[in-house]
Amino acid sequence: MDNFPDLGSLSDIELKELIGELTKEEHEISYQRRILHGKIDILRAELVNRLRKRHDGGQEVISGEDVRRLTDILAGRGAEERPEGA
């Protein structure tokens, strides 16, 4: 809904219909959100399993570049804002 209606101009029935429509839309969005969260959880579990296998295999799990990127994120700057030589 791009434009919210003038609520004073709506009848009780129109208000109830609008509430019903928006409630239905909210339920649909909530359902999609739950689906997305489930997919994200599955992907994260797969990533954890892969990292665990790398660690068990003796591979480096976190690189120096990962630490630099995390530092940039925590400092609130993007990669393009990284100081010279960092």
C-alpha positions as CSV (number, residue, x, y, z in Angstrom):
1,M,0.0,0.0,0.0
2,D,1.7,3.1,-1.2
3,N,-0.7,5.7,0.1
4,F,-2.3,5.3,3.5
5,P,-6.0,6.3,3.3
6,D,-7.6,9.1,5.2
7,L,-8.9,7.0,8.1
8,G,-11.6,9.6,8.9
9,S,-13.2,9.1,5.5
10,L,-13.5,5.3,5.9
11,S,-16.6,3.5,7.1
12,D,-16.4,0.9,9.9
13,I,-16.7,-1.8,7.3
14,E,-13.9,-0.4,5.2
15,L,-11.7,-0.1,8.2
16,K,-12.4,-3.8,9.1
17,E,-11.6,-4.8,5.5
18,L,-8.4,-2.9,5.5
19,I,-7.4,-4.4,8.8
20,G,-8.2,-7.9,7.3
21,E,-6.1,-7.2,4.2
22,L,-3.1,-5.9,6.1
23,T,-3.4,-8.8,8.6
24,K,-3.4,-11.3,5.8
25,E,-0.4,-9.5,4.2
26,E,1.5,-9.6,7.6
27,H,0.8,-13.3,7.9
28,E,2.2,-14.0,4.4
29,I,5.3,-11.9,5.2
30,S,5.8,-13.7,8.5
31,Y,5.6,-17.0,6.8
32,Q,8.2,-16.0,4.2
33,R,10.4,-14.7,7.0
34,R,10.2,-18.0,8.8
35,I,11.1,-19.8,5.6
36,L,14.1,-17.5,5.0
37,H,15.3,-18.0,8.6
38,G,15.1,-21.8,8.1
39,K,17.2,-21.6,5.0
40,I,19.7,-19.3,6.7
41,D,20.0,-21.7,9.6
42,I,20.6,-24.6,7.2
43,L,23.3,-22.6,5.4
44,R,25.0,-21.6,8.6
45,A,25.0,-25.2,9.8
46,E,26.6,-26.3,6.6
47,L,29.3,-23.6,6.9
48,V,30.0,-24.6,10.5
49,N,30.4,-28.2,9.4
50,R,32.8,-27.2,6.6
51,L,34.8,-25.0,9.0
52,R,34.9,-27.8,11.5
53,K,36.2,-30.2,8.9
54,R,38.9,-27.8,7.8
55,H,40.0,-27.3,11.4
56,D,40.0,-31.0,12.1
57,G,42.1,-31.4,8.9
58,G,44.7,-28.9,10.1
59,Q,43.7,-26.1,7.7
60,E,43.6,-22.5,8.8
61,V,40.0,-21.6,9.6
62,I,40.4,-17.8,10.1
63,S,42.9,-16.0,7.9
64,G,44.6,-12.7,8.5
65,E,42.4,-11.1,5.9
66,D,39.3,-12.3,7.9
67,V,40.7,-10.5,10.9
68,R,41.4,-7.3,8.9
69,R,37.8,-7.4,7.5
70,L,36.4,-7.9,11.0
71,T,38.5,-5.0,12.3
72,D,37.2,-2.8,9.5
73,I,33.6,-3.7,10.2
74,L,34.0,-3.1,14.0
75,A,35.7,0.2,13.2
76,G,32.7,1.2,11.0
77,R,34.7,1.6,7.9
78,G,34.6,-0.2,4.6
79,A,37.5,-1.9,2.8
80,E,38.0,1.2,0.7
81,E,38.5,3.3,3.9
82,R,41.3,1.1,5.2
83,P,44.4,3.1,6.2
84,E,47.5,2.8,4.0
85,G,49.6,-0.3,4.8
86,A,46.8,-2.0,6.8
